[in-house]
Amino acid sequence: MDSFTETQLNMLQEAARVLREGGLVVFPTETAYGAGVAAENPEAVSKLLEFKRRPEGKAISVAVADRDMAERYVELNDEAKTVYRRFLPGPLTVISKSRGLADSRLESEHGTLGIRIPDFSFTLELIRLLGEGISATSANSAGRATPYSPQAVYDNVSLKQKRLIDYMIDFGELPKRPTSTVIDTTTHDLQIVRSGAILPGLSRSERDINTPEDMQKLGSETFLTLASRLNDGPLIVLFNAEMGAGKTQFVKGIAAAMGISETVTSPTFNLIQEYEHDGLTLAHIDAWRMNSNAELSGLNLEQYFRPHTLIAVEWAGALQDLFEQMRVESAGAGVPLAFADVEIAYTGQNTRHVIIHS
């Protein structure tokens, strides 16, 4: 067990007791203060819905301690298992088919349930002490400000709502981080339902990377954040980076998030390599040896201009004029083209600085 102070242990034990008896607890997570009840207790869930002023039929996620506990509540397909392995614990809610153990009012109308594994040892210990999932939703009325302190909770709820709170864990002011990203793994296109703490917004994102594994993780995170763009047409990811900076590692991460199990290598000699998994296509191009736009045209790139397809182009700078022309003309194309630019620069012997524009 993680090291907690005596005061924190007392708070955890009291909170677990209140939850076990059907009470509503306000508790800290890695993103904000949450309002939680035991997910399998119908009376407790009724209290939570009254507190949130949320009608039945609008799903609420369940926080669990680990993947084993998650699989008590949901069925994990291959896409979900990949997401769990690479991103959890963390600020991500993963939607899967419910097994029906949690109160049905926490599920969507389609019988799916969102699962969270918080990257916050205090919350994880509370879940372990309770021994079951805790409903995980921000401790505010629907549509009100996200609370990052106990005072913010009180400032944004009515007197009646305050009386529904049976216990509050005061962990002080939390860092103002975005709420969790929500991803639906029951669809073929890994639909992003809500963007959040994993590369939020992504008009421009920067990250310092120290290992190949971290570069792959960044590639996976980027795909998950941009996956919804594949619904209407292809996403073209253009790399501007030096030799050995990590372009292929980034693409490996994209492939992993797409569920592709094949080994991804840079297609330096055959110029293009195609991978497919469950309706998704990855076209990996290396333009290092290309001397003209005509060579790229010879690859018949247009065959990949379709939904659910990601085109990753290493050494894209060699064909910059052609891609700029594509950007200009994409507005009038039969299939809309989406672009993301990845710049990778050395900042030390083992450190790279990555900038992503999209």
Secondary structure per residue as TSV (DSSP state, phi and psi in degrees):
chain	resnum	aa	ss	phi	psi
A	1	M	-	360.0	144.4
A	2	D	-	-63.3	159.6
A	3	S	-	-82.7	117.1
A	4	F	-	-121.1	152.7
A	5	T	-	-71.2	165.1
A	6	E	H	-60.4	-39.8
A	7	T	H	-62.9	-43.3
A	8	Q	H	-65.0	-40.1
A	9	L	H	-62.0	-40.7
A	10	N	H	-63.8	-41.0
A	11	M	H	-63.6	-42.9
A	12	L	H	-62.2	-45.8
A	13	Q	H	-65.0	-40.5
A	14	E	H	-67.4	-41.9
A	15	A	H	-62.9	-42.2
A	16	A	H	-62.9	-39.4
A	17	R	H	-62.8	-45.3
A	18	V	H	-62.6	-44.8
A	19	L	H	-62.0	-42.1
A	20	R	H	-61.9	-30.9
A	21	E	T	-91.7	8.5
A	22	G	T	92.5	14.1
A	23	G	-	-86.2	170.3
A	24	L	-	-107.4	127.5
A	25	V	E	-118.7	136.7
A	26	V	E	-98.3	126.6
A	27	F	E	-141.2	157.5
A	28	P	E	-84.0	148.1
A	29	T	-	-129.0	-176.1
A	30	E	S	-74.6	-8.3
A	31	T	S	-111.2	-46.9
A	32	A	S	-164.1	-178.1
A	33	Y	E	-78.6	133.5
A	34	G	E	-112.0	157.1
A	35	A	E	-107.7	126.3
A	36	G	E	-137.1	151.5
A	37	V	-	-137.9	165.7
A	38	A	B	-63.8	123.5
A	39	A	T	-67.8	-17.4
A	40	E	T	-99.4	2.3
A	41	N	-	-101.5	107.7
A	42	P	H	-59.7	-41.5
A	43	E	H	-64.7	-39.2
A	44	A	H	-67.0	-40.1
A	45	V	H	-65.0	-37.0
A	46	S	H	-59.8	-41.4
A	47	K	H	-63.8	-41.1
A	48	L	H	-63.6	-44.5
A	49	L	H	-62.3	-36.7
A	50	E	H	-66.8	-40.7
A	51	F	H	-63.9	-44.9
A	52	K	H	-75.8	-14.8
A	53	R	T	54.4	41.5
A	54	R	-	-112.1	130.2
A	55	P	-	-69.0	155.6
A	56	E	T	-62.5	149.0
A	57	G	T	102.8	-13.2
A	58	K	S	-102.5	112.6
A	59	A	-	-63.0	150.6
A	60	I	-	-128.6	133.0
A	61	S	E	-75.5	167.7
A	62	V	E	-121.9	128.7
A	63	A	E	-91.1	130.7
A	64	V	-	-126.0	170.3
A	65	A	S	-87.3	-27.1
A	66	D	S	-165.2	179.2
A	67	R	H	-65.8	-35.7
A	68	D	H	-59.3	-43.1
A	69	M	H	-68.3	-36.3
A	70	A	H	-58.5	-40.9
A	71	E	H	-73.4	-7.3
A	72	R	H	-73.0	-27.1
A	73	Y	H	-103.7	-28.9
A	74	V	E	-138.4	159.7
A	75	E	E	-94.9	126.5
A	76	L	-	-100.5	118.2
A	77	N	-	-84.6	-178.4
A	78	D	H	-61.6	-38.9
A	79	E	H	-62.5	-44.4
A	80	A	H	-63.6	-40.9
A	81	K	H	-62.0	-38.5
A	82	T	H	-64.2	-44.7
A	83	V	H	-63.4	-44.3
A	84	Y	H	-59.2	-46.5
A	85	R	H	-63.5	-37.2
A	86	R	H	-93.7	-24.7
A	87	F	H	-125.8	-9.7
A	88	L	-	-112.4	141.9
A	89	P	S	-64.6	150.1
A	90	G	S	165.7	175.3
A	91	P	S	-78.6	62.6
A	92	L	E	-139.4	130.6
A	93	T	E	-103.9	124.7
A	94	V	E	-110.6	120.3
A	95	I	E	-91.3	128.2
A	96	S	E	-139.0	173.3
A	97	K	E	-70.5	128.6
A	98	S	E	-75.3	146.3
A	99	R	-	-90.4	-5.7
A	100	G	S	87.7	8.4
A	101	L	-	-77.7	-41.3
A	102	A	S	-71.7	157.9
A	103	D	-	-53.8	133.2
A	104	S	G	-62.6	-20.9
A	105	R	G	-73.8	-10.5
A	106	L	G	-84.8	-14.3
A	107	E	S	-84.2	164.1
A	108	S	-	-80.5	171.5
A	109	E	T	-66.8	-13.9
A	110	H	T	-94.8	6.1
A	111	G	S	77.5	24.7
A	112	T	E	-105.8	161.6
A	113	L	E	-140.9	135.1
A	114	G	E	-87.3	136.0
A	115	I	E	-120.4	136.3
A	116	R	E	-119.6	139.8
A	117	I	-	-120.5	95.8
A	118	P	-	-64.0	141.9
A	119	D	S	-89.9	61.0
A	120	F	-	-150.4	106.8
A	121	S	H	-59.0	-33.9
A	122	F	H	-63.0	-47.8
A	123	T	H	-66.1	-41.3
A	124	L	H	-60.2	-38.5
A	125	E	H	-68.1	-36.3
A	126	L	H	-62.1	-42.5
A	127	I	H	-64.9	-41.0
A	128	R	H	-64.1	-40.9
A	129	L	H	-64.0	-38.9
A	130	L	H	-70.8	-38.9
A	131	G	T	86.1	8.7
A	132	E	S	-152.7	170.4
A	133	G	-	-67.7	151.8
A	134	I	E	-116.0	130.7
A	135	S	E	-57.8	139.0
A	136	A	E	-124.5	105.0
A	137	T	E	-148.0	149.4
A	138	S	E	-62.3	146.7
A	139	A	S	-84.2	60.9
A	140	N	S	-147.0	166.1
A	141	S	-	-69.3	150.2
A	142	A	T	-55.1	127.9
A	143	G	T	90.9	-8.1
A	144	R	S	-91.8	171.2
A	145	A	-	-60.6	143.5
A	146	T	-	-67.6	128.2
A	147	P	-	-89.1	127.6
A	148	Y	S	-112.9	8.0
A	149	S	S	-152.8	158.6
A	150	P	H	-58.3	-37.6
A	151	Q	H	-64.2	-37.5
A	152	A	H	-64.8	-32.9
A	153	V	H	-62.3	-50.8
A	154	Y	H	-65.2	-33.6
A	155	D	H	-71.2	-16.9
A	156	N	T	-117.2	15.3
A	157	V	S	-131.1	159.9
A	158	S	-	-81.9	171.2
A	159	L	H	-60.9	-40.0
A	160	K	H	-62.6	-40.3
A	161	Q	H	-68.1	-39.2
A	162	K	H	-58.4	-36.9
A	163	R	H	-70.7	-17.0
A	164	L	H	-81.4	-15.2
A	165	I	-	-79.4	118.3
A	166	D	-	-89.4	-26.1
A	167	Y	E	-160.3	138.7
A	168	M	E	-124.1	130.2
A	169	I	-	-91.3	115.3
A	170	D	-	-91.1	103.6
A	171	F	-	-106.2	14.6
A	172	G	-	77.9	-165.6
A	173	E	-	-75.2	128.5
A	174	L	-	-94.6	152.8
A	175	P	-	-59.4	142.1
A	176	K	-	-82.4	81.8
A	177	R	-	-98.7	154.2
A	178	P	-	-63.9	154.8
A	179	T	-	-67.8	170.4
A	180	S	-	-66.7	147.8
A	181	T	E	-72.6	141.4
A	182	V	E	-114.4	125.8
A	183	I	E	-128.8	133.1
A	184	D	E	-97.6	113.3
A	185	T	T	-93.8	6.4
A	186	T	T	-89.8	-4.6
A	187	T	S	-104.6	160.8
A	188	H	T	-72.9	-17.9
A	189	D	T	-107.9	18.0
A	190	L	-	45.0	64.1
A	191	Q	E	-67.8	128.6
A	192	I	E	-82.0	112.2
A	193	V	E	-82.9	-37.4
A	194	R	E	-149.2	127.8
A	195	S	-	-79.3	144.9
A	196	G	-	-153.2	-126.2
A	197	A	S	-71.5	-20.7
A	198	I	S	-84.1	105.7
A	199	L	S	45.2	59.5
A	200	P	-	-60.8	141.8
A	201	G	S	75.3	-60.0
A	202	L	-	58.9	25.5
A	203	S	S	-69.1	-34.2
A	204	R	E	-153.8	126.5
A	205	S	E	-134.9	140.2
A	206	E	E	-125.8	145.6
A	207	R	E	-153.2	140.0
A	208	D	E	-94.6	130.9
A	209	I	E	-121.0	135.5
A	210	N	-	-115.0	-17.8
A	211	T	S	-136.9	156.9
A	212	P	H	-58.4	-35.9
A	213	E	H	-63.7	-39.6
A	214	D	H	-68.3	-34.1
A	215	M	H	-65.7	-40.8
A	216	Q	H	-63.7	-41.2
A	217	K	H	-61.9	-40.1
A	218	L	H	-63.8	-39.4
A	219	G	H	-60.7	-42.2
A	220	S	H	-65.0	-44.2
A	221	E	H	-61.2	-40.9
A	222	T	H	-63.3	-43.1
A	223	F	H	-61.5	-45.6
A	224	L	H	-61.8	-35.1
A	225	T	H	-72.4	-32.9
A	226	L	H	-102.0	-0.1
A	227	A	G	-57.4	-33.9
A	228	S	G	-63.5	-21.7
A	229	R	G	-69.5	-17.0
A	230	L	G	-77.6	-9.4
A	231	N	G	-64.4	-34.5
A	232	D	T	-102.0	-23.5
A	233	G	S	-174.1	-171.4
A	234	P	-	-78.1	155.9
A	235	L	E	-111.2	124.7
A	236	I	E	-106.4	116.3
A	237	V	E	-103.5	117.7
A	238	L	E	-106.9	127.8
A	239	F	E	-103.5	131.5
A	240	N	E	-122.1	102.0
A	241	A	E	-158.8	159.6
A	242	E	-	-79.9	169.1
A	243	M	T	-58.3	130.5
A	244	G	T	74.3	12.0
A	245	A	S	-76.3	-18.9
A	246	G	S	122.7	17.5
A	247	K	H	-60.1	-48.4
A	248	T	H	-67.2	-35.4
A	249	Q	H	-61.5	-40.2
A	250	F	H	-61.1	-44.5
A	251	V	H	-66.3	-35.6
A	252	K	H	-59.1	-39.3
A	253	G	H	-65.7	-40.1
A	254	I	H	-59.1	-46.9
A	255	A	H	-61.0	-42.5
A	256	A	H	-61.4	-42.4
A	257	A	H	-67.6	-25.3
A	258	M	T	-81.4	-5.7
A	259	G	T	87.1	11.3
A	260	I	-	-79.2	123.4
A	261	S	-	-96.3	-13.6
A	262	E	S	-66.7	153.0
A	263	T	-	-73.0	125.5
A	264	V	-	-96.5	123.8
A	265	T	-	-126.5	160.7
A	266	S	-	-69.2	125.9
A	267	P	-	-82.4	56.2
A	268	T	T	-61.5	-38.2
A	269	F	T	-95.8	-34.5
A	270	N	T	-95.7	1.6
A	271	L	S	70.8	-37.5
A	272	I	E	-143.2	139.8
A	273	Q	E	-133.9	132.8
A	274	E	E	-110.1	138.1
A	275	Y	E	-130.0	146.9
A	276	E	E	-137.0	146.9
A	277	H	E	-157.8	120.8
A	278	D	T	49.6	48.6
A	279	G	T	87.1	-5.5
A	280	L	E	-103.2	142.8
A	281	T	E	-124.2	135.5
A	282	L	E	-116.0	118.7
A	283	A	E	-106.5	112.9
A	284	H	E	-105.2	117.7
A	285	I	E	-117.9	137.9
A	286	D	E	-117.3	112.7
A	287	A	-	-94.0	12.0
A	288	W	T	-56.0	-41.9
A	289	R	T	-94.1	1.9
A	290	M	-	-81.9	131.6
A	291	N	-	-106.4	-8.4
A	292	S	S	-155.2	160.1
A	293	N	H	-60.8	-28.4
A	294	A	H	-62.5	-34.9
A	295	E	H	-64.0	-40.7
A	296	L	H	-67.1	-39.6
A	297	S	H	-60.7	-32.8
A	298	G	T	-67.2	-16.5
A	299	L	T	-80.5	-5.8
A	300	N	T	56.7	53.9
A	301	L	G	-58.9	-28.0
A	302	E	G	-60.8	-21.7
A	303	Q	G	-63.3	-19.5
A	304	Y	G	-97.8	3.1
A	305	F	-	-81.4	73.1
A	306	R	S	-148.7	159.9
A	307	P	T	-59.4	158.0
A	308	H	T	64.5	28.2
A	309	T	E	-127.9	130.3
A	310	L	E	-113.6	129.4
A	311	I	E	-111.2	113.1
A	312	A	E	-104.8	123.3
A	313	V	E	-119.1	108.7
A	314	E	E	-81.0	148.5
A	315	W	T	58.1	41.4
A	316	A	G	-65.9	-21.4
A	317	G	G	-60.2	-26.1
A	318	A	G	-66.2	-21.4
A	319	L	G	-124.0	34.2
A	320	Q	H	-57.8	-42.6
A	321	D	H	-61.8	-41.0
A	322	L	H	-64.7	-43.6
A	323	F	H	-69.6	-34.4
A	324	E	H	-63.7	-38.3
A	325	Q	H	-63.8	-40.6
A	326	M	H	-60.3	-41.3
A	327	R	H	-60.4	-45.4
A	328	V	H	-64.3	-41.1
A	329	E	H	-84.7	-10.5
A	330	S	G	-64.6	-27.3
A	331	A	G	-62.3	-31.1
A	332	G	G	-100.4	6.5
A	333	A	S	-73.6	153.7
A	334	G	S	-63.1	-35.6
A	335	V	S	-116.8	123.1
A	336	P	-	-64.8	140.0
A	337	L	-	-104.7	131.9
A	338	A	E	-110.1	142.6
A	339	F	E	-124.2	147.3
A	340	A	E	-137.9	138.0
A	341	D	E	-112.9	131.9
A	342	V	E	-119.5	116.1
A	343	E	E	-106.0	129.7
A	344	I	E	-127.5	124.7
A	345	A	E	-131.7	142.5
A	346	Y	E	-69.5	133.7
A	347	T	S	-121.7	0.2
A	348	G	S	-175.0	179.9
A	349	Q	S	-59.3	-39.7
A	350	N	S	-120.3	9.4
A	351	T	-	-114.6	134.0
A	352	R	E	-120.8	146.7
A	353	H	E	-108.5	122.6
A	354	V	E	-110.9	129.2
A	355	I	E	-120.1	128.3
A	356	I	E	-117.4	123.8
A	357	H	E	-112.6	138.5
A	358	S	-	-153.8	360.0
